[in-house]
Amino acid sequence: MRIGPSLQSLFSGAHCESLQGIEPLFAFVRAGTYRNMKITTASFLRAAQEKKDYPQGGLTEIAFAGRSNVGKSSAINALLGRRNLVKTSKTPGHTRKLNFFLVNERFIFVDFPGYGFAAVPLEIKRQWGPMIETYLKVRNELAGVVTIIDARRAPTESDMALIDYLRAHKVPFVVAATKADKLTHSQMNAMRRDLRAHIGEDGAVVLFSAMSGLGKRELWKEIKNLMELGRARRG
């Protein structure tokens, strides 16, 4: 069984995969609209490590999680139509706190530190598990998590550990398989089947590319659904 008592081992580096063959994406794609989802403003709000530092105001939040260097920052930038709002880096471990971004003055994206092989001091990585676990458990504003994985590979043990944690704690999630533009049509179909076999029927699966814009409209649809359900749960 993959579910553990906490996220400590995942974010402290106990789950480590090789960097070989995994390249970052730094491409920019202009964000469009999904129904009424037009991005007019997006800005960095604050970084937080403790609950007392979370933004106030009660805006709905969508968190983004994924392995270091999987293309998480590029995916967020592409969704928001911004080149460098979320900083990308060739060095894994650039994000070390929970970074909050205010979008359209109406909702918030939260960028988690990447898990896996981040080249940061062990004492810092040991703080990430409790930091993220606390946020997932206590943050009422959280509507769901977009889990970013590499579309060219089956979900790693680390990916599944996170998905299993979210499922066990009843946190809604969407799996976004990025870099899907590198797959052929038949490979995309095979990846969809493979992902569904791995994660079951709990979460939506979207094949996505920050470079080509593939799946951007569909991913916005799923994010909007998470936000609407989150607002309904909170009344």
NORCOR-V984092 format. One record per backbone hydrogen bond with DSSP energy under -1.0 kcal/mol. CO is the residue of the C=O (numbers start at 1). NH is the residue of the N-H. If there is no record, write none. Layout:
BEGIN
CO | NH
CO | NH
END
This chain:
BEGIN
7 | 11
8 | 12
9 | 14
9 | 15
19 | 22
34 | 37
36 | 38
41 | 104
43 | 102
46 | 100
48 | 98
50 | 53
51 | 54
60 | 108
61 | 143
62 | 110
63 | 146
64 | 112
65 | 148
66 | 115
67 | 70
71 | 75
72 | 76
73 | 77
74 | 78
75 | 79
76 | 80
77 | 81
77 | 82
98 | 48
99 | 111
100 | 45
100 | 46
101 | 109
102 | 43
103 | 106
103 | 107
107 | 103
108 | 62
109 | 101
110 | 64
111 | 99
115 | 68
118 | 120
121 | 125
122 | 126
124 | 127
127 | 131
128 | 132
129 | 133
130 | 134
131 | 135
132 | 136
133 | 137
134 | 138
135 | 139
138 | 140
139 | 142
141 | 61
144 | 63
145 | 174
146 | 65
147 | 176
149 | 178
150 | 153
156 | 160
157 | 161
158 | 162
159 | 163
160 | 164
161 | 165
162 | 166
163 | 167
164 | 168
165 | 169
166 | 171
167 | 170
172 | 145
174 | 147
175 | 206
176 | 149
177 | 208
178 | 151
179 | 182
180 | 183
184 | 188
185 | 189
186 | 190
187 | 191
188 | 192
189 | 193
190 | 194
191 | 195
192 | 196
193 | 197
194 | 198
195 | 199
196 | 200
204 | 175
206 | 177
208 | 180
209 | 213
213 | 216
214 | 209
215 | 219
216 | 220
217 | 221
218 | 222
219 | 223
220 | 224
221 | 225
222 | 226
223 | 227
224 | 228
225 | 229
226 | 230
227 | 231
228 | 232
229 | 233
230 | 234
END
